[in-house]
Amino acid sequence: MNSLFALTDAIKQELDSNVLLNSVSYGDVDEIELLKTNKYPLAHVGISTGTISDSTSTIEMSVIFIQQVDEVKTQEDSFNDSELYAQNNMLAAATRLVQVLKRGDLYAQGFQLEDDATVDFFGDRFTDKVAGVTVDMTVTIKNSVSVC
């Protein structure tokens, strides 16, 4: 059974092709700041839980989309600042991933997002001056294990 490998490879390939991102990483969220080789903007993929059914499994995933924030300029409008700009860009990157899982290429490959994804915006979550979004979603995959 390589379903989980196939899912993570497909997610990574999709994120690598996104022009709004420079790098993709995987693992525990605490590792993001430890990976000094990361180039912003980036996506960080994590898996938390899952459910096994008769013919499918569901995998709970979180993808954190992070972009560095420029220093705030005194003349910046608070409704159009660098943090909001970063969050907007990362929301666009996240929306693309969600859409290909709901009805695009990944959906056609058997990696399907049946329900809506939830989005959490952040601006001061890490020690680096970054902002972005975290997307939590449940992806359904086919079980490929035979019981015979």
Backbone as CSV, one residue per row, in Angstrom:
resi,resn,N_x,N_y,N_z,CA_x,CA_y,CA_z,C_x,C_y,C_z
1,MET,0.849,-1.185,0.000,0.000,0.000,0.000,0.885,1.234,0.000
2,ASN,0.784,2.010,-1.043,1.565,3.246,-1.162,0.674,4.474,-1.275
3,SER,-0.555,4.374,-0.812,-1.520,5.462,-0.986,-1.066,6.754,-0.324
4,LEU,-0.504,6.659,0.868,-0.062,7.866,1.567,1.122,8.501,0.849
5,PHE,2.057,7.680,0.366,3.168,8.207,-0.433,2.655,8.893,-1.692
6,ALA,1.700,8.244,-2.353,1.141,8.822,-3.574,0.469,10.161,-3.282
7,LEU,-0.259,10.246,-2.164,-0.918,11.498,-1.788,0.099,12.598,-1.510
8,THR,1.091,12.322,-0.690,2.068,13.363,-0.345,2.899,13.764,-1.562
9,ASP,3.227,12.804,-2.429,3.953,13.143,-3.658,3.113,14.046,-4.563
10,ALA,1.816,13.742,-4.688,0.932,14.542,-5.538,0.763,15.951,-4.966
11,ILE,0.615,16.056,-3.647,0.494,17.376,-2.999,1.778,18.167,-3.210
12,LYS,2.932,17.528,-3.000,4.211,18.223,-3.183,4.381,18.694,-4.621
13,GLN,4.058,17.839,-5.570,4.178,18.214,-6.985,3.290,19.411,-7.308
14,GLU,2.073,19.402,-6.801,1.153,20.528,-7.039,1.697,21.811,-6.411
15,LEU,2.192,21.725,-5.188,2.726,22.913,-4.521,4.007,23.404,-5.194
16,ASP,4.850,22.479,-5.648,6.077,22.869,-6.366,5.761,23.627,-7.649
17,SER,4.627,23.319,-8.275,4.275,23.974,-9.533,3.604,25.336,-9.324
18,ASN,3.319,25.690,-8.087,2.638,26.956,-7.797,3.644,28.100,-7.853
19,VAL,3.418,29.056,-8.739,4.357,30.167,-8.939,4.438,31.102,-7.734
20,LEU,3.500,31.018,-6.811,3.530,31.871,-5.621,4.422,31.314,-4.515
21,LEU,4.963,30.096,-4.718,5.774,29.436,-3.690,7.185,29.167,-4.194
22,ASN,8.152,29.278,-3.280,9.546,28.969,-3.617,9.992,27.605,-3.121
23,SER,9.368,27.108,-2.048,9.787,25.818,-1.520,8.634,25.130,-0.806
24,VAL,8.797,23.812,-0.642,7.802,22.984,0.033,8.540,22.093,1.012
25,SER,8.014,21.991,2.235,8.614,21.113,3.239,7.528,20.255,3.868
26,TYR,7.952,19.242,4.612,7.019,18.304,5.227,7.486,18.004,6.640
27,GLY,6.546,17.786,7.531,6.881,17.353,8.877,6.119,18.117,9.941
28,ASP,6.669,18.070,11.138,6.070,18.746,12.283,6.184,20.256,12.109
29,VAL,5.176,20.972,12.565,5.157,22.431,12.411,6.338,23.084,13.137
30,ASP,6.829,22.472,14.207,7.965,23.026,14.943,9.249,23.017,14.127
31,GLU,9.304,22.208,13.075,10.501,22.112,12.252,10.651,23.259,11.260
32,ILE,9.611,24.041,11.057,9.666,25.106,10.060,10.792,26.080,10.363
33,GLU,10.877,26.542,11.602,11.905,27.518,11.952,13.288,26.886,12.063
34,LEU,13.337,25.572,12.234,14.626,24.891,12.319,15.246,24.665,10.944
35,LEU,14.428,24.696,9.908,14.912,24.453,8.557,15.442,25.759,7.972
36,LYS,16.666,26.082,8.234,17.241,27.357,7.804,17.407,27.457,6.293
37,THR,17.224,26.345,5.583,17.351,26.377,4.132,16.057,26.798,3.448
38,ASN,14.986,26.970,4.236,13.708,27.364,3.633,13.812,28.702,2.943
39,LYS,13.212,28.779,1.798,13.131,30.028,1.049,11.676,30.447,0.994
40,TYR,11.393,31.586,1.569,10.015,32.099,1.540,9.701,32.649,0.163
41,PRO,8.463,32.631,-0.235,7.307,32.005,0.403,7.354,30.483,0.279
42,LEU,6.795,29.818,1.293,6.860,28.362,1.323,5.548,27.759,1.780
43,ALA,5.405,26.476,1.510,4.289,25.677,2.016,4.879,24.551,2.842
44,HIS,4.277,24.303,3.996,4.735,23.235,4.880,3.559,22.291,5.118
45,VAL,3.738,21.024,4.752,2.675,20.023,4.805,2.829,19.166,6.052
46,GLY,1.724,18.944,6.734,1.713,18.059,7.893,0.482,17.170,7.867
47,ILE,0.622,15.987,8.429,-0.489,15.034,8.504,-0.748,14.767,9.976
48,SER,-2.034,14.743,10.368,-2.321,14.540,11.781,-3.031,13.221,12.065
49,THR,-4.210,13.002,11.498,-4.973,11.791,11.782,-5.622,11.279,10.509
50,GLY,-6.291,10.140,10.634,-6.996,9.582,9.499,-8.065,8.607,9.937
51,THR,-8.816,8.149,8.967,-9.872,7.168,9.202,-9.805,6.138,8.081
52,ILE,-9.956,4.860,8.444,-9.959,3.785,7.452,-11.383,3.257,7.327
53,SER,-11.899,3.264,6.106,-13.227,2.704,5.806,-13.037,1.489,4.912
54,ASP,-14.140,0.970,4.371,-14.070,-0.234,3.538,-13.207,-0.040,2.302
55,SER,-13.514,0.964,1.497,-12.788,1.130,0.241,-11.965,2.410,0.170
56,THR,-12.077,3.248,1.182,-11.329,4.503,1.197,-10.729,4.764,2.570
57,SER,-9.804,5.678,2.602,-9.268,6.218,3.853,-9.350,7.732,3.759
58,THR,-9.473,8.375,4.894,-9.431,9.835,4.918,-8.216,10.257,5.722
59,ILE,-7.546,11.268,5.239,-6.325,11.771,5.867,-6.538,13.238,6.228
60,GLU,-6.317,13.570,7.494,-6.402,14.954,7.956,-5.041,15.612,7.695
61,MET,-5.059,16.675,6.895,-3.826,17.370,6.537,-3.925,18.845,6.900
62,SER,-2.775,19.411,7.219,-2.656,20.857,7.376,-1.529,21.314,6.467
63,VAL,-1.781,22.386,5.744,-0.737,22.984,4.920,-0.621,24.441,5.356
64,ILE,0.576,24.818,5.771,0.833,26.187,6.207,1.525,26.904,5.051
65,PHE,0.947,27.993,4.626,1.488,28.820,3.547,2.066,30.072,4.192
66,ILE,3.381,30.292,4.036,4.083,31.343,4.778,4.862,32.242,3.827
67,GLN,4.748,33.529,4.044,5.515,34.515,3.273,6.113,35.524,4.240
68,GLN,7.348,35.958,3.956,7.966,37.003,4.766,7.220,38.304,4.590
69,VAL,7.224,39.093,5.657,6.553,40.385,5.646,7.613,41.477,5.638
70,ASP,7.442,42.447,4.743,8.353,43.586,4.684,8.149,44.473,5.904
71,GLU,9.161,45.252,6.199,9.042,46.219,7.283,7.887,47.167,6.994
72,VAL,7.133,47.473,8.023,5.991,48.372,7.867,6.496,49.792,7.619
73,LYS,5.949,50.405,6.604,6.298,51.785,6.279,5.268,52.702,6.936
74,THR,5.697,53.843,7.396,4.796,54.732,8.121,3.636,55.208,7.272
75,GLN,3.807,55.316,5.974,2.736,55.802,5.126,1.771,54.696,4.698
76,GLU,2.031,53.448,5.097,1.175,52.348,4.671,-0.216,52.471,5.281
77,ASP,-1.193,52.229,4.453,-2.576,52.171,4.893,-2.763,50.860,5.653
78,SER,-3.400,50.894,6.801,-3.556,49.680,7.605,-4.413,48.627,6.912
79,PHE,-5.184,49.012,5.905,-5.970,48.041,5.158,-5.244,47.543,3.924
80,ASN,-4.009,47.924,3.743,-3.245,47.486,2.584,-1.776,47.350,2.975
81,ASP,-1.532,46.752,4.133,-0.159,46.657,4.601,0.521,45.373,4.137
82,SER,1.783,45.224,4.476,2.585,44.084,4.014,2.074,42.755,4.554
83,GLU,1.584,42.745,5.786,1.055,41.511,6.359,-0.197,41.061,5.604
84,LEU,-1.076,41.970,5.316,-2.284,41.645,4.557,-1.931,41.201,3.140
85,TYR,-0.928,41.828,2.553,-0.447,41.439,1.226,0.049,39.989,1.248
86,ALA,0.840,39.635,2.258,1.352,38.268,2.388,0.203,37.285,2.592
87,GLN,-0.753,37.632,3.443,-1.891,36.752,3.674,-2.710,36.562,2.394
88,ASN,-2.874,37.625,1.627,-3.606,37.530,0.365,-2.903,36.592,-0.615
89,ASN,-1.589,36.736,-0.766,-0.830,35.861,-1.663,-0.905,34.403,-1.236
90,MET,-0.765,34.163,0.066,-0.778,32.790,0.553,-2.184,32.192,0.495
91,LEU,-3.222,33.027,0.640,-4.588,32.544,0.445,-4.795,32.115,-1.005
92,ALA,-4.236,32.857,-1.946,-4.335,32.491,-3.362,-3.648,31.148,-3.621
93,ALA,-2.475,30.942,-3.035,-1.765,29.670,-3.199,-2.568,28.520,-2.589
94,ALA,-3.152,28.759,-1.421,-3.952,27.736,-0.752,-5.219,27.421,-1.549
95,THR,-5.839,28.440,-2.096,-7.072,28.248,-2.869,-6.815,27.357,-4.076
96,ARG,-5.666,27.543,-4.727,-5.333,26.695,-5.875,-5.246,25.227,-5.454
97,LEU,-4.566,24.946,-4.345,-4.448,23.566,-3.875,-5.824,22.980,-3.566
98,VAL,-6.646,23.724,-2.868,-7.981,23.244,-2.519,-8.796,22.955,-3.779
99,GLN,-8.717,23.829,-4.767,-9.513,23.649,-5.985,-9.077,22.421,-6.790
100,VAL,-7.773,22.135,-6.859,-7.358,20.943,-7.612,-7.717,19.667,-6.863
101,LEU,-7.914,19.764,-5.542,-8.376,18.611,-4.772,-9.897,18.456,-4.842
102,LYS,-10.607,19.523,-5.095,-12.072,19.460,-5.155,-12.589,19.087,-6.540
103,ARG,-11.877,19.521,-7.591,-12.402,19.238,-8.924,-11.343,19.296,-10.025
104,GLY,-10.094,19.327,-9.663,-9.036,19.431,-10.657,-8.294,18.131,-10.870
105,ASP,-7.034,18.268,-11.246,-6.205,17.106,-11.579,-6.060,16.126,-10.419
106,LEU,-5.859,16.620,-9.218,-5.682,15.708,-8.086,-6.968,14.949,-7.783
107,TYR,-8.095,15.613,-7.945,-9.391,14.942,-7.767,-9.512,13.789,-8.770
108,ALA,-9.142,14.049,-10.016,-9.214,13.028,-11.064,-8.258,11.869,-10.784
109,GLN,-7.163,12.133,-10.064,-6.194,11.093,-9.720,-6.618,10.280,-8.498
110,GLY,-7.749,10.637,-7.874,-8.249,9.876,-6.728,-7.936,10.484,-5.376
111,PHE,-7.421,11.695,-5.342,-7.164,12.404,-4.089,-8.227,13.485,-3.987
112,GLN,-9.260,13.216,-3.201,-10.451,14.038,-3.283,-10.770,14.740,-1.971
113,LEU,-11.019,16.007,-2.080,-11.444,16.837,-0.965,-12.949,17.007,-1.101
114,GLU,-13.693,16.284,-0.288,-15.149,16.296,-0.416,-15.764,17.501,0.297
115,ASP,-15.258,17.846,1.460,-15.786,18.959,2.245,-14.925,20.194,2.037
116,ASP,-15.424,21.317,2.489,-14.651,22.554,2.395,-13.464,22.517,3.350
117,ALA,-12.390,23.163,2.956,-11.217,23.306,3.810,-11.430,24.513,4.727
118,THR,-10.812,24.482,5.891,-10.879,25.634,6.792,-9.560,26.396,6.714
119,VAL,-9.654,27.714,6.851,-8.487,28.585,6.719,-8.318,29.390,7.991
120,ASP,-7.088,29.458,8.468,-6.745,30.261,9.635,-5.656,31.240,9.215
121,PHE,-5.908,32.529,9.366,-4.928,33.560,9.018,-4.022,33.818,10.221
122,PHE,-2.740,34.072,9.963,-1.822,34.399,11.053,-0.865,35.493,10.616
123,GLY,-0.291,36.164,11.611,0.668,37.219,11.328,1.829,37.254,12.292
124,ASP,1.721,36.560,13.409,2.809,36.596,14.387,3.013,35.233,15.040
125,ARG,2.881,34.194,14.243,2.942,32.825,14.746,4.370,32.314,14.932
126,PHE,5.318,32.859,14.173,6.698,32.387,14.196,7.621,33.533,14.596
127,THR,8.876,33.204,14.926,9.810,34.251,15.330,10.225,35.121,14.154
128,ASP,10.289,34.538,12.948,10.553,35.356,11.760,9.345,36.249,11.523
129,LYS,9.557,37.377,10.876,8.448,38.271,10.533,7.783,37.712,9.281
130,VAL,6.762,36.875,9.499,6.051,36.215,8.415,4.552,36.320,8.650
131,ALA,3.807,36.067,7.594,2.349,36.009,7.673,1.874,34.994,6.650
132,GLY,0.633,34.572,6.795,0.090,33.630,5.834,-1.182,32.991,6.315
133,VAL,-1.406,31.768,5.843,-2.616,31.024,6.189,-2.271,29.566,6.459
134,THR,-3.071,28.969,7.316,-3.027,27.527,7.526,-4.329,26.957,7.002
135,VAL,-4.238,25.933,6.165,-5.415,25.285,5.606,-5.496,23.878,6.190
136,ASP,-6.623,23.574,6.820,-6.890,22.239,7.344,-7.933,21.589,6.450
137,MET,-7.654,20.337,6.061,-8.563,19.663,5.134,-8.501,18.158,5.344
138,THR,-9.548,17.504,4.887,-9.641,16.049,4.938,-9.666,15.533,3.504
139,VAL,-8.652,14.743,3.157,-8.525,14.209,1.799,-8.889,12.728,1.814
140,THR,-9.739,12.337,0.884,-10.143,10.942,0.742,-9.279,10.283,-0.325
141,ILE,-8.754,9.098,0.016,-7.950,8.313,-0.926,-8.513,6.899,-0.991
142,LYS,-8.252,6.203,-2.081,-8.707,4.827,-2.230,-7.785,3.885,-1.464
143,ASN,-8.360,2.886,-0.818,-7.556,1.852,-0.187,-7.065,0.899,-1.270
144,SER,-5.800,0.557,-1.223,-5.263,-0.343,-2.242,-4.782,-1.661,-1.668
145,VAL,-5.140,-1.950,-0.432,-4.721,-3.190,0.210,-5.766,-4.275,-0.057
146,SER,-5.294,-5.438,-0.475,-6.175,-6.573,-0.717,-6.271,-7.399,0.552
147,VAL,-7.458,-7.900,0.868,-7.641,-8.744,2.056,-7.453,-10.222,1.734
148,CYS,-7.255,-10.555,0.499,-7.078,-11.962,0.103,-5.628,-12.352,0.129
